[in-house]
Amino acid sequence: MSRICQVTGAKPGFGHHVSHSHRRTNRRFNVNVQSKRYWVPSLNRHVTLTVSARGIKTIDQRGIDAVVAQILARGGRL
């Protein structure tokens, strides 16, 4: 599962581990994505989305119908 939020489009960030001696090694800051299943009344079916914690809050605020319409408008798959 790729770590990309279907609602916000959040992707992993990249940076460095910095040790006590100040040596830097590469690391990856992953997005907190969850697989969530929602009932979408406009489609009359369940939809499984890969969403971040912020994406879940966005769905709670705007409603699942509005978010699904936005995903479909930009050509995303459900």
Summary of the structure (lengths in Angstrom):
residues: 78
radius of gyration: 16.3
end to end distance: 14.3
largest distance: 57.5
contacts: 179
relative contact order: 0.23
helix: 26%
strand: 36%
